[in-house]
Structure formats: structure tokens, C-alpha cells
Amino acid sequence: MTGDTTVQPEMQLYPHILIATDFSATAELALAHGVALAQRFHSKVTLVHAFSIPLVSPAAGAVVPNEDVVVALSDAASKNLDAVVARVKAKGLDVEGMLRVGFPDDEVLGAADARSTSLIVLGTHGRRGFRRLLLGSVAESILRRSTVPVLVVRDPVDD
């Protein structure tokens, strides 16, 4: 048929993909996978960077950084996110960026709900054993708690 512009059911599989990034090399691999899927399925893309404000924990207790530190962290994250959004836009995709402050797993899941995404794509550093116990696993938490499919990309050379 010529002139048929109907979208095939397969093309509607992932109408909105959320790609989480922490700007690491592993996140770049996840971005590549997410962008390839978005191109294949003609998906809208939301790029999310979520970070928590670091607490300094001297012997007396936790100390919250001053406002200048928080603003500097936020500005740097925003600048990095804008650069990634521009790269994805240059590939012809409909993309928006979201910067969120809080626990990264909660914020990524909150962003996915807020944007009604149909797929979450993120990288994992693949930590195991004691390091994972100390650091936790954002990817694992998202994978366990997500109500939509999650694609977890692991860097094969990452520890």
C-alpha cells in the first residue's frame, strides 16, 4: 500500500522511554541503547539525572552542605544534562531533560510515573558483595519497584 501512514502496533510498544543518567561511561552505554530503541519505536524520550545532596558525617553527626555547594552541584548537573539532551535532539528525537534531587531510585521512578513512561533504561556498575552492601544498588531498586519494563545495561569492563 502506498500512502499508508498508520503506525504498526509494534511501533507503539514504547511510546515514551525514560533514560536515567549519572553521566558515567556506563550511563553512556545505557543512553546508546535507549536512543536506539527510541529511534526504532519513534518514542518520546525523557532523560533524567537524579542526585542526592551529600551529607558530611563527622563524629558529631551529619552536616548538610551550605547553599553554595548545593547550587554548584545543581548547576553542574543541569549543564551536563543540557549537553546530553542536545546530543539526543541532534539525532532527531523528541527529548526533554529532568533534573531531580533526592534518592536517585525514588526520583527516577517518580519521573517515570510523572511522564507515564513505558520503558526505563539505565546503566549499572555491577557492584557485588561488600561494595554493593555499602553502596546499595539504584538499578536493583528500580528493577524491583518499577511498574514498567526496565532495561539495565551493564558495562562489561566495569568492576
CYANA upper distance limits for C-alpha pairs under 8 A (distance plus 0.5 A):
  7 VAL  CA     11 MET  CA      6.73
  7 VAL  CA     12 GLN  CA      7.79
  8 GLN  CA     12 GLN  CA      7.51
  9 PRO  CA     13 LEU  CA      7.39
 10 GLU  CA     41 PHE  CA      8.06
 11 MET  CA     15 PRO  CA      8.34
 11 MET  CA     40 ARG  CA      8.13
 11 MET  CA     41 PHE  CA      5.24
 11 MET  CA     42 HIS  CA      7.31
 12 GLN  CA     41 PHE  CA      7.19
 13 LEU  CA     41 PHE  CA      7.50
 13 LEU  CA    118 SER  CA      8.37
 14 TYR  CA     38 ALA  CA      8.18
 14 TYR  CA     41 PHE  CA      6.83
 14 TYR  CA     43 SER  CA      6.62
 14 TYR  CA    117 THR  CA      8.47
 14 TYR  CA    118 SER  CA      5.85
 14 TYR  CA    119 LEU  CA      6.85
 15 PRO  CA     41 PHE  CA      7.60
 15 PRO  CA     42 HIS  CA      7.51
 15 PRO  CA     43 SER  CA      5.05
 15 PRO  CA     44 LYS  CA      6.66
 15 PRO  CA    117 THR  CA      8.01
 15 PRO  CA    118 SER  CA      6.98
 16 HIS  CA     38 ALA  CA      8.48
 16 HIS  CA     43 SER  CA      5.62
 16 HIS  CA     44 LYS  CA      5.15
 16 HIS  CA     45 VAL  CA      6.27
 16 HIS  CA     46 THR  CA      8.04
 16 HIS  CA    116 SER  CA      7.86
 16 HIS  CA    117 THR  CA      5.30
 16 HIS  CA    118 SER  CA      5.95
 16 HIS  CA    119 LEU  CA      7.36
 17 ILE  CA     34 GLY  CA      7.74
 17 ILE  CA     38 ALA  CA      7.35
 17 ILE  CA     43 SER  CA      6.89
 17 ILE  CA     44 LYS  CA      6.72
 17 ILE  CA     45 VAL  CA      5.43
 17 ILE  CA     46 THR  CA      6.83
 17 ILE  CA    117 THR  CA      6.09
 17 ILE  CA    118 SER  CA      6.44
 17 ILE  CA    119 LEU  CA      5.43
 17 ILE  CA    120 ILE  CA      6.48
 17 ILE  CA    121 VAL  CA      7.85
 18 LEU  CA     45 VAL  CA      6.26
 18 LEU  CA     46 THR  CA      5.19
 18 LEU  CA     47 LEU  CA      6.38
 18 LEU  CA     48 VAL  CA      7.59
 18 LEU  CA    112 ALA  CA      6.97
 18 LEU  CA    117 THR  CA      6.69
 18 LEU  CA    118 SER  CA      8.36
 18 LEU  CA    119 LEU  CA      6.71
 18 LEU  CA    120 ILE  CA      5.31
 18 LEU  CA    121 VAL  CA      6.69
 19 ILE  CA     30 ALA  CA      7.97
 19 ILE  CA     31 LEU  CA      6.96
 19 ILE  CA     34 GLY  CA      6.81
 19 ILE  CA     45 VAL  CA      7.70
 19 ILE  CA     46 THR  CA      6.70
 19 ILE  CA     47 LEU  CA      5.39
 19 ILE  CA     48 VAL  CA      6.68
 19 ILE  CA    120 ILE  CA      6.37
 19 ILE  CA    121 VAL  CA      5.22
 19 ILE  CA    122 LEU  CA      6.41
 20 ALA  CA     27 ALA  CA      7.92
 20 ALA  CA     31 LEU  CA      8.45
 20 ALA  CA     47 LEU  CA      6.34
 20 ALA  CA     48 VAL  CA      5.25
 20 ALA  CA     49 HIS  CA      6.44
 20 ALA  CA     50 ALA  CA      8.39
 20 ALA  CA    108 VAL  CA      7.37
 20 ALA  CA    120 ILE  CA      7.96
 20 ALA  CA    121 VAL  CA      6.80
 20 ALA  CA    122 LEU  CA      5.61
 20 ALA  CA    123 GLY  CA      8.22
 21 THR  CA     27 ALA  CA      5.67
 21 THR  CA     28 GLU  CA      8.12
 21 THR  CA     31 LEU  CA      8.06
 21 THR  CA     47 LEU  CA      7.60
 21 THR  CA     48 VAL  CA      6.60
 21 THR  CA     49 HIS  CA      5.70
 21 THR  CA     50 ALA  CA      8.30
 21 THR  CA    122 LEU  CA      7.26
 21 THR  CA    123 GLY  CA      8.10
 22 ASP  CA     27 ALA  CA      6.63
 22 ASP  CA     49 HIS  CA      6.46
 22 ASP  CA     50 ALA  CA      7.97
 23 PHE  CA     27 ALA  CA      6.29
 23 PHE  CA     28 GLU  CA      7.34
 23 PHE  CA     80 ASN  CA      7.99
 24 SER  CA     28 GLU  CA      6.89
 25 ALA  CA     29 LEU  CA      7.08
 25 ALA  CA    155 ASP  CA      8.43
 26 THR  CA     30 ALA  CA      6.96
 26 THR  CA    123 GLY  CA      5.89
 26 THR  CA    124 THR  CA      7.14
 26 THR  CA    125 HIS  CA      7.30
 26 THR  CA    153 VAL  CA      7.98
 26 THR  CA    154 ARG  CA      7.17
 26 THR  CA    155 ASP  CA      5.90
 26 THR  CA    158 ASP  CA      8.32
 27 ALA  CA     31 LEU  CA      6.53
 27 ALA  CA    122 LEU  CA      7.00
 27 ALA  CA    123 GLY  CA      5.47
 27 ALA  CA    124 THR  CA      8.20
 28 GLU  CA     32 ALA  CA      6.73
 29 LEU  CA     33 HIS  CA      6.98
 29 LEU  CA    123 GLY  CA      7.59
 29 LEU  CA    153 VAL  CA      7.42
 29 LEU  CA    154 ARG  CA      8.47
 29 LEU  CA    155 ASP  CA      7.65
 30 ALA  CA     34 GLY  CA      6.59
 30 ALA  CA    121 VAL  CA      6.79
 30 ALA  CA    122 LEU  CA      5.81
 30 ALA  CA    123 GLY  CA      5.63
 30 ALA  CA    152 VAL  CA      7.93
 30 ALA  CA    153 VAL  CA      5.90
 30 ALA  CA    154 ARG  CA      8.46
 31 LEU  CA     35 VAL  CA      6.44
 31 LEU  CA    121 VAL  CA      8.08
 31 LEU  CA    122 LEU  CA      8.02
 32 ALA  CA     36 ALA  CA      6.63
 33 HIS  CA     37 LEU  CA      6.77
 33 HIS  CA    121 VAL  CA      8.28
 34 GLY  CA     38 ALA  CA      6.61
 34 GLY  CA    121 VAL  CA      6.47
 35 VAL  CA     39 GLN  CA      6.61
 35 VAL  CA     88 VAL  CA      7.83
 36 ALA  CA     40 ARG  CA      6.67
 37 LEU  CA     41 PHE  CA      6.51
 37 LEU  CA     43 SER  CA      8.22
 38 ALA  CA     42 HIS  CA      5.87
 38 ALA  CA     43 SER  CA      5.01
 38 ALA  CA     44 LYS  CA      7.35
 38 ALA  CA     45 VAL  CA      7.46
 38 ALA  CA     93 LEU  CA      8.02
 39 GLN  CA     43 SER  CA      7.21
 39 GLN  CA     93 LEU  CA      7.64
 42 HIS  CA     93 LEU  CA      8.35
 43 SER  CA     93 LEU  CA      8.18
 43 SER  CA     94 ASP  CA      8.06
 44 LYS  CA     93 LEU  CA      7.37
 44 LYS  CA     94 ASP  CA      5.60
 44 LYS  CA     95 VAL  CA      6.53
 45 VAL  CA     93 LEU  CA      7.77
 45 VAL  CA     94 ASP  CA      6.63
 45 VAL  CA     95 VAL  CA      5.09
 45 VAL  CA     96 GLU  CA      6.98
 46 THR  CA     95 VAL  CA      6.14
 46 THR  CA     96 GLU  CA      5.49
 46 THR  CA     97 GLY  CA      6.22
 46 THR  CA     98 MET  CA      7.58
 47 LEU  CA     81 LEU  CA      8.29
 47 LEU  CA     85 VAL  CA      7.56
 47 LEU  CA     95 VAL  CA      7.76
 47 LEU  CA     96 GLU  CA      6.72
 47 LEU  CA     97 GLY  CA      5.23
 47 LEU  CA     98 MET  CA      6.62
 48 VAL  CA     81 LEU  CA      8.44
 48 VAL  CA     97 GLY  CA      6.42
 48 VAL  CA     98 MET  CA      5.28
 48 VAL  CA     99 LEU  CA      6.45
 48 VAL  CA    100 ARG  CA      7.87
 48 VAL  CA    108 VAL  CA      7.31
 48 VAL  CA    111 ALA  CA      8.04
 49 HIS  CA     77 ALA  CA      8.01
 49 HIS  CA     81 LEU  CA      7.45
 49 HIS  CA     98 MET  CA      6.93
 49 HIS  CA     99 LEU  CA      5.63
 49 HIS  CA    100 ARG  CA      6.82
 49 HIS  CA    108 VAL  CA      8.42
 50 ALA  CA     99 LEU  CA      6.42
 50 ALA  CA    100 ARG  CA      5.09
 50 ALA  CA    101 VAL  CA      6.03
 50 ALA  CA    102 GLY  CA      7.24
 50 ALA  CA    103 PHE  CA      7.81
 50 ALA  CA    104 PRO  CA      5.39
 50 ALA  CA    107 GLU  CA      6.59
 50 ALA  CA    108 VAL  CA      7.22
 51 PHE  CA    100 ARG  CA      7.07
 51 PHE  CA    101 VAL  CA      5.60
 51 PHE  CA    102 GLY  CA      6.33
 51 PHE  CA    103 PHE  CA      7.04
 51 PHE  CA    104 PRO  CA      6.06
 52 SER  CA    101 VAL  CA      5.96
 52 SER  CA    102 GLY  CA      5.09
 52 SER  CA    103 PHE  CA      6.03
 52 SER  CA    104 PRO  CA      7.32
 53 ILE  CA     64 VAL  CA      8.39
 53 ILE  CA     65 PRO  CA      8.26
 53 ILE  CA     70 VAL  CA      7.40
 53 ILE  CA    101 VAL  CA      7.85
 53 ILE  CA    102 GLY  CA      7.76
 54 PRO  CA     64 VAL  CA      7.86
 54 PRO  CA     65 PRO  CA      7.82
 55 LEU  CA     62 ALA  CA      6.50
 55 LEU  CA     63 VAL  CA      6.19
 55 LEU  CA     64 VAL  CA      5.78
 55 LEU  CA     65 PRO  CA      7.24
 56 VAL  CA     62 ALA  CA      6.10
 56 VAL  CA     63 VAL  CA      5.61
 56 VAL  CA     64 VAL  CA      7.13
 56 VAL  CA     65 PRO  CA      7.91
 57 SER  CA     61 GLY  CA      6.02
 57 SER  CA     62 ALA  CA      4.71
 57 SER  CA     63 VAL  CA      6.56
 58 PRO  CA     62 ALA  CA      6.83
 58 PRO  CA     63 VAL  CA      7.98
 65 PRO  CA     69 VAL  CA      6.54
 65 PRO  CA     70 VAL  CA      7.30
 66 ASN  CA     70 VAL  CA      7.15
 67 GLU  CA     71 VAL  CA      6.59
 68 ASP  CA     72 ALA  CA      6.58
 69 VAL  CA     73 LEU  CA      6.67
 70 VAL  CA     74 SER  CA      6.64
 71 VAL  CA     75 ASP  CA      6.48
 72 ALA  CA     76 ALA  CA      6.63
 73 LEU  CA     77 ALA  CA      6.65
 74 SER  CA     78 SER  CA      6.50
 75 ASP  CA     79 LYS  CA      6.64
 76 ALA  CA     80 ASN  CA      6.74
 77 ALA  CA     81 LEU  CA      6.55
 77 ALA  CA     99 LEU  CA      8.06
 78 SER  CA     82 ASP  CA      6.55
 78 SER  CA     99 LEU  CA      7.18
 79 LYS  CA     83 ALA  CA      6.87
 80 ASN  CA     84 VAL  CA      6.97
 81 LEU  CA     85 VAL  CA      6.65
 81 LEU  CA     97 GLY  CA      7.14
 81 LEU  CA     98 MET  CA      8.48
 81 LEU  CA     99 LEU  CA      8.11
 82 ASP  CA     86 ALA  CA      6.65
 82 ASP  CA     97 GLY  CA      7.53
 83 ALA  CA     87 ARG  CA      6.86
 84 VAL  CA     88 VAL  CA      6.85
 85 VAL  CA     89 LYS  CA      6.57
 85 VAL  CA     95 VAL  CA      7.16
 85 VAL  CA     96 GLU  CA      7.14
 85 VAL  CA     97 GLY  CA      6.67
 86 ALA  CA     90 ALA  CA      6.65
 87 ARG  CA     91 LYS  CA      7.40
 88 VAL  CA     92 GLY  CA      7.70
 88 VAL  CA     93 LEU  CA      6.88
 88 VAL  CA     95 VAL  CA      7.49
 89 LYS  CA     93 LEU  CA      5.72
 89 LYS  CA     94 ASP  CA      7.09
 89 LYS  CA     95 VAL  CA      6.71
 98 MET  CA    111 ALA  CA      8.42
100 ARG  CA    107 GLU  CA      6.77
101 VAL  CA    107 GLU  CA      7.68
102 GLY  CA    106 ASP  CA      7.78
102 GLY  CA    107 GLU  CA      6.69
103 PHE  CA    107 GLU  CA      6.58
104 PRO  CA    108 VAL  CA      6.49
104 PRO  CA    138 VAL  CA      7.25
105 ASP  CA    109 LEU  CA      6.72
105 ASP  CA    138 VAL  CA      5.73
105 ASP  CA    139 ALA  CA      7.86
105 ASP  CA    141 SER  CA      6.84
105 ASP  CA    142 ILE  CA      6.19
106 ASP  CA    110 GLY  CA      6.48
106 ASP  CA    142 ILE  CA      8.39
107 GLU  CA    111 ALA  CA      6.52
108 VAL  CA    112 ALA  CA      6.65
108 VAL  CA    142 ILE  CA      8.24
109 LEU  CA    113 ASP  CA      6.74
109 LEU  CA    142 ILE  CA      7.27
109 LEU  CA    146 SER  CA      7.17
110 GLY  CA    114 ALA  CA      6.55
111 ALA  CA    115 ARG  CA      6.60
112 ALA  CA    116 SER  CA      6.36
112 ALA  CA    117 THR  CA      5.70
112 ALA  CA    120 ILE  CA      7.84
113 ASP  CA    117 THR  CA      7.17
117 THR  CA    148 VAL  CA      8.13
118 SER  CA    148 VAL  CA      6.33
118 SER  CA    149 PRO  CA      7.49
119 LEU  CA    148 VAL  CA      6.33
119 LEU  CA    149 PRO  CA      5.64
119 LEU  CA    150 VAL  CA      6.29
119 LEU  CA    151 LEU  CA      7.93
120 ILE  CA    148 VAL  CA      7.74
120 ILE  CA    149 PRO  CA      6.95
120 ILE  CA    150 VAL  CA      5.23
120 ILE  CA    151 LEU  CA      6.68
121 VAL  CA    150 VAL  CA      6.35
121 VAL  CA    151 LEU  CA      5.24
121 VAL  CA    152 VAL  CA      6.55
121 VAL  CA    153 VAL  CA      8.07
122 LEU  CA    139 ALA  CA      7.66
122 LEU  CA    150 VAL  CA      8.30
122 LEU  CA    151 LEU  CA      6.97
122 LEU  CA    152 VAL  CA      5.75
122 LEU  CA    153 VAL  CA      6.65
123 GLY  CA    139 ALA  CA      7.75
123 GLY  CA    152 VAL  CA      5.98
123 GLY  CA    153 VAL  CA      5.03
123 GLY  CA    154 ARG  CA      6.19
123 GLY  CA    155 ASP  CA      8.09
124 THR  CA    138 VAL  CA      8.49
124 THR  CA    139 ALA  CA      6.46
124 THR  CA    152 VAL  CA      7.06
124 THR  CA    153 VAL  CA      6.60
124 THR  CA    154 ARG  CA      5.62
124 THR  CA    155 ASP  CA      7.77
125 HIS  CA    154 ARG  CA      6.80
125 HIS  CA    155 ASP  CA      7.28
125 HIS  CA    158 ASP  CA      6.63
125 HIS  CA    159 ASP  CA      7.32
126 GLY  CA    154 ARG  CA      7.05
126 GLY  CA    155 ASP  CA      8.45
126 GLY  CA    158 ASP  CA      7.72
126 GLY  CA    159 ASP  CA      7.12
127 ARG  CA    131 ARG  CA      6.70
127 ARG  CA    132 ARG  CA      5.72
127 ARG  CA    137 SER  CA      8.40
127 ARG  CA    159 ASP  CA      7.09
128 ARG  CA    132 ARG  CA      5.52
128 ARG  CA    133 LEU  CA      8.34
129 GLY  CA    133 LEU  CA      6.92
130 PHE  CA    134 LEU  CA      6.75
131 ARG  CA    135 LEU  CA      6.45
131 ARG  CA    136 GLY  CA      8.44
132 ARG  CA    136 GLY  CA      5.56
132 ARG  CA    137 SER  CA      6.98
137 SER  CA    141 SER  CA      6.77
138 VAL  CA    142 ILE  CA      6.70
139 ALA  CA    143 LEU  CA      6.50
139 ALA  CA    152 VAL  CA      7.63
140 GLU  CA    144 ARG  CA      6.59
141 SER  CA    145 ARG  CA      6.58
142 ILE  CA    146 SER  CA      6.05
142 ILE  CA    150 VAL  CA      8.39
143 LEU  CA    150 VAL  CA      6.64
146 SER  CA    150 VAL  CA      7.86
154 ARG  CA    158 ASP  CA      8.20
